[in-house]
């Protein structure tokens, strides 16, 4: 479908990216098309988009045939999104609101993909929220999300490096997390100070006998004082030191040297 260029839409509606909302607009429609293709075939499938702004990624998702529910809190962007809804009848639903206060599962009657250029200021909090909870598998079928490159690398990091931490364990203990694409800062308007990257996460089978909340507590303790040895960082967590001894994990190791499997085993013993 022929639509006016994004720059024209933004100029017509007087839209300027707002730093307070973590906004950076993408205009490159070929790049947006590539992002929309990462989750696979979206034709007729429900997709949740957070922070669509003027609708650049939204266009690409709609052109891919997705049925998009877009949550946007910036009222200035709503007229541009309304034009898109008119251009793609019955494909786009726009909800004005704060994504931090919305339960996505209540918006859909079937599994849905989440695809978003997340606002930098709330992206990590939203992501952790989608990964959390004992109920598994989740209602979402995949997460395709843009983060600052540093955050994306922390999500997919392997044990042993400085990037490996709580975010990697929470992302990988019952999911597969991959870095799908890097996006240069020059692709955005205005250009952010940092590079960006897109991660793609799919849920896997949850390890048996593990409390998700306990795993969160273990990682919170272990990485809360990551420069300290485990015997110091987890000593405030009841039973943790005994669990390390039972599992044969040296308490003088530091948290970033443990594998995801070792964290799962600790949480299983304490659950």
C-alpha positions in Angstrom: 0.0 0.0 0.0 1.3 3.5 -0.9 1.7 5.6 2.1 3.2 9.1 2.5 6.9 9.1 3.6 7.4 8.9 7.3 9.2 12.2 7.3 6.3 13.9 5.7 3.8 12.4 8.3 6.1 13.5 11.1 6.4 17.0 9.7 2.7 17.3 9.1 1.8 16.4 12.6 4.7 18.4 14.1 6.2 15.4 15.9 9.6 15.7 17.6 11.2 12.9 19.4 11.0 13.5 23.2 14.0 12.6 25.3 11.8 12.3 28.4 9.8 9.4 26.7 13.0 7.7 25.5 11.9 8.3 21.9 14.1 8.0 18.8 12.3 7.7 15.4 13.3 5.3 12.6 12.7 6.4 9.0 14.4 3.7 6.9 11.5 1.6 5.6 13.8 -1.2 4.3 15.4 -1.5 7.8 11.9 -1.5 9.4 10.8 -4.3 6.9 13.8 -6.4 8.0 12.9 -5.9 11.7 9.3 -7.0 11.0 10.6 -10.1 9.3 12.6 -11.4 12.3 9.7 -13.1 14.1 8.8 -15.0 10.9 5.5 -15.1 9.1 3.1 -12.7 10.8 0.2 -12.8 8.3 -3.0 -12.8 10.3 -1.2 -13.1 13.6 -1.7 -10.9 16.6 1.3 -8.6 17.5 1.7 -6.3 20.4 3.8 -3.2 19.7 4.9 -0.9 22.6 5.7 2.8 21.9 4.9 2.9 18.1 5.5 6.7 18.0 4.5 7.9 14.5 4.2 4.3 13.3 7.3 3.5 11.4 7.6 -0.1 12.6 3.8 -0.3 12.8 3.7 0.2 9.0 6.1 -2.6 8.4 4.2 -5.0 10.7 0.9 -4.1 9.0 2.4 -4.6 5.5 3.6 -8.1 6.8 -0.1 -8.9 7.4 0.0 -8.7 11.2 -2.9 -7.7 13.3 -1.3 -5.1 15.5 -2.3 -3.8 18.9 -0.2 -0.7 19.6 0.2 0.9 23.0 1.2 4.5 22.9 1.2 7.1 25.8 2.3 10.1 23.7 -1.0 11.7 22.6 0.9 13.7 19.9 1.4 10.5 18.0 -2.3 9.3 18.0 -3.4 11.2 14.9 -0.7 9.7 12.8 -1.5 6.2 14.1 -5.2 6.9 13.4 -4.3 7.5 9.8 -2.6 4.1 9.7 -5.6 2.5 11.2 -7.7 3.9 8.4 -5.3 2.7 5.7 -5.3 -0.8 7.2 -8.9 -1.5 8.2 -9.3 -4.1 10.9 -5.6 -4.6 11.3 -4.6 -1.9 13.8 -5.9 -1.3 17.3 -4.4 1.7 19.1 -4.5 1.9 22.9 -3.6 5.1 24.6 -1.8 4.3 27.9 1.3 3.4 29.8 2.7 0.0 28.8 4.0 -0.4 32.4 0.5 -0.4 33.7 -1.1 -2.8 31.0 -1.2 -6.6 31.2 -0.7 -7.7 27.6 -2.4 -11.1 28.2 -5.7 -9.3 28.8 -5.5 -7.8 25.3 -5.5 -11.0 23.4 -7.5 -14.3 23.2 -4.7 -16.2 21.6 -0.9 -16.3 21.7 0.7 -13.1 20.4 4.2 -11.9 19.4 5.7 -8.8 20.9 7.6 -6.6 18.5 8.9 -3.2 19.6 11.5 -0.5 19.4 11.2 -0.1 23.1 11.6 3.3 24.8 15.0 3.3 26.3 13.8 4.5 29.7 11.4 1.5 30.4 12.6 -1.2 28.0 14.5 -3.3 30.5 11.7 -3.1 33.1 9.1 -4.2 30.5 11.3 -7.1 29.3 11.9 -8.5 32.8 8.2 -8.3 33.5 7.5 -10.4 30.4 10.1 -13.0 31.5 8.8 -13.2 35.1 6.1 -15.3 36.8 5.7 -19.0 37.5 3.0 -19.5 34.8 4.8 -21.0 31.8 4.8 -21.1 28.8 3.9 -17.4 28.5 1.1 -16.1 26.4 3.6 -14.5 24.1 5.1 -16.6 21.4 8.2 -14.5 20.9 9.8 -11.2 21.8 11.5 -9.1 19.1 12.9 -6.1 20.9 15.3 -3.2 20.2 17.6 -2.2 23.0 20.7 -0.2 23.5 23.4 -2.6 22.2 25.0 -2.8 25.6 21.7 -4.1 27.1 21.2 -6.5 24.2 24.6 -8.0 24.7 23.9 -8.4 28.4 20.7 -10.4 27.5 22.5 -12.9 25.3 25.8 -13.0 27.2 27.6 -16.2 28.0 29.1 -17.0 31.5 32.5 -15.7 32.3 32.5 -12.3 30.8 31.7 -8.9 32.3 28.4 -8.7 30.4 27.0 -11.9 32.0 24.7 -11.1 34.8 21.2 -11.3 36.2 19.6 -10.2 32.9 21.3 -13.1 31.0 20.2 -15.7 33.5 16.6 -14.5 33.6 16.6 -14.3 29.7 18.1 -17.8 29.2 17.0 -20.2 31.9 13.7 -21.0 30.1 14.1 -19.1 26.8 16.4 -19.0 23.8 17.8 -15.5 23.4 19.6 -14.4 20.3 21.1 -11.1 19.0 19.2 -10.8 15.7 20.5 -7.5 14.2 22.6 -4.5 15.1 21.3 -1.0 14.2 23.6 1.9 13.8 22.9 5.1 15.7 22.7 7.1 12.5 19.5 5.2 11.5 17.6 7.2 14.1 16.3 10.7 14.3 17.6 12.2 16.5 20.7 9.8 16.6 21.1 8.4 20.1 24.5 8.5 21.7 24.8 4.7 21.7 24.4 1.9 19.2 21.3 -0.3 19.2 20.6 -4.0 18.6 17.6 -6.2 18.3 17.2 -9.4 20.3 14.8 -12.3 19.5 13.6 -14.4 22.4 11.5 -17.6 22.2 10.2 -19.6 25.2 11.5 -23.1 25.9 10.4 -25.8 28.3 10.7 -24.6 31.9 13.1 -26.7 34.1 11.1 -28.9 36.6 11.0 -28.2 40.3 12.2 -24.6 40.1 10.4 -21.5 41.5 10.8 -18.6 39.2 10.6 -16.3 42.2 13.4 -18.2 43.9 15.6 -18.0 40.8 15.0 -14.2 40.8 16.1 -14.0 44.5 19.2 -16.1 43.9 20.3 -14.0 40.9 19.4 -10.8 42.8 21.6 -11.8 45.7 24.5 -13.3 43.6 24.8 -10.3 41.2 23.9 -7.6 43.8 27.5 -7.6 44.9 29.1 -9.1 41.8 32.7 -8.3 42.8 32.4 -10.3 45.9 32.7 -14.1 46.3 29.5 -16.1 46.4 30.0 -16.9 50.1 29.6 -13.1 50.8 27.0 -12.2 48.2 24.5 -15.0 48.9 25.0 -15.3 52.7 21.8 -13.4 53.4 19.7 -15.8 51.4 18.6 -18.7 53.8 20.0 -22.0 52.7 22.1 -20.7 49.9 25.5 -21.5 51.3 24.4 -25.1 52.1 23.1 -25.4 48.6 26.4 -24.4 47.1 28.1 -27.0 49.3 25.7 -29.7 48.4 26.1 -29.0 44.7 29.9 -28.8 44.9 30.0 -25.2 43.8 33.1 -23.4 45.2 31.8 -20.5 47.3 34.9 -18.5 46.5 33.7 -18.2 42.9 32.1 -15.0 41.6 28.6 -15.0 40.2 29.6 -14.3 36.6 31.5 -17.6 36.5 28.5 -19.8 37.2 26.6 -21.2 34.3 22.8 -20.7 33.8 22.4 -24.4 34.7 24.2 -23.9 38.0 21.9 -21.1 38.9 18.9 -23.3 38.0 20.3 -26.1 40.3 20.7 -23.7 43.2 17.2 -22.3 42.8 15.8 -25.9 42.5 17.4 -26.9 45.9 16.0 -23.7 47.5 12.5 -23.9 46.0 
